Amino acid sequence: FLRILGGAETPLFQRGSGRLDLAEALTSATNPLTARVMVNRVWQQHFGLGLVRTPSNFGLLGEKPTHPELLDWLASRFQGKEAADFGWSLKKLHRTILLSSAYQMASSPNPQAMEKDGDNRLVWRMNPRRLDVESWRDSILKFTGELEGVIGGPPIDDIGASSRRTLYAAVSRNGDRFSSDGFLRLFDFPVPRATSEGRTSSVVPQQSLFLMNSPFMAERAKRLATRLHREANTESARIRLAYELLFARPVTTEEEEVGLDFLQSKSASTSPLSLWEQYAQVLLSASEVMYVE
């Protein structure tokens, strides 16, 4: 039995293989470690960095929490069983974090704060971060109106040709068996054969080439252009709708003028895409789609 759970004199298993004993010890009210680790992982998912920046090491060799009181409070609420507690509900934990003022901060830099805390350890702003590949792909399909919300079903071998959520992508242990493996790994999906405490965020030429040349992006551009023409009647209205759909904000005057100039140009491009499809692909490939500010 794990000494960290059972103390110096670890108890013997009382039932079968001991799996139930282990589960009860992990979630025991006398063991705060499980709740602290889970809370830290959820915080890391939303902020990019955990309250403990070594999420796989809460021991003496790991970093100390930047906000120990906050970590203790969230962990106690998470595993507590009182009416106001979460009772191990991840939904309640997510809701509490997402409704906090810390999560709702802008990512705008502040020279004085940057000088004192350049690493943002005190969470004085939101860390700009890239979406994971699952969220990014699902967002693209949502923009074009293609995303299927059906729950359950068989895995998808090739997510480049499917409109189902990325959650259902077939993933091989070595990351080299399915077409989906290459798509996911291009944007830093970890190889399943090894544990990973967090996603890396690389910027490599292959990612840009995928955005510019892949059949997946070309088809999404066509679908987005079709949707914009279906839901708006003028060029300006379509541009405004595109910005609202993709960026959740109004288009600026300058951005609208640039878009109109491009759409009204007599392009000599040899691209098989129409001007509107090219414009849609540019918007879908924008950093503002891939990054959370």
C-alpha positions, 0 to 999 in steps of 0.5 A: 500500500502507498505509504503516503496514504497509509503512513509508516504502518501501511494497512493490509488489503481488506477486500480482494485486490485492494483497488477499492481500499486504494480508491477510498484512501485516495479520496479520504477526507484525511488525504488532501493530496488528491484534491490539491493535485486535481484542483491544480490541474484544472487551474492549469487547464484554464490559466496555462500554468498551475498554482503549483508549477510542477503539476506532477511533483507536489513533493520537496523537489517541486515548486511551492504554490504561488497562492497556497491559501487559494489552493487549500481553499479550492481543494477543501471545497472540492472534496468537502461534503457540506452543502456549500462544497463541491463534493468532488464535482468537477463541474462546480470547480470549473464554474467557480474558477470561470466566474472568478475575477482572475479568469475574467482579466484581460491579457493586456500588458502593464509595464509596472506589473511586468517589471515586478512580476514578469512571469505573472506568478501573481496572476495580475493578468490572463496569460495569452495561450494557444488553444489545444488542437481539440478545441481549435478544430472544434471551433473551426467546425463550429464557425462553419456550421458543420460541427456535429453534437452527437454524443457517443459512437465509434472513433474517427480514423480521419478527423480531417474528413469528418465533422464530429468532435475531436473527442472522438478521434482515433488515437494510436499508442505510438501516434503513427497508425491513424490519419488523425494521429498526424493531424493532432501531433502537428499541433502538439497532441502528446503521444499516448504511450508516455504520460504528459503533465501539460501540452507544449506549444510549438510554432513550426512552419508545418503548422502554417503550411497546414493552414494555407494548403491543407484540404481541411482548411480549404474545405472549411473556407468554402463552408464558411463562405457559403454560410456568410452568403446565406446569412448576410446580404451585402459584402460589408454585412458578411465581413461584420458577421465573419468577425462576430462569428470568429473573433466574438467582436465587432470589425474595426473600420480599417479591417472592414476596408481592407476586406472590401478592398480585397473582395473587390479586387480583380485578383489574378491568383491561380487559386482554385478558391474564390475571393470570398473563400480565400478571404474566409481562409485568411480569417480562419487561419488568424492567430486570434482564432487559435490563441486565447487573449 
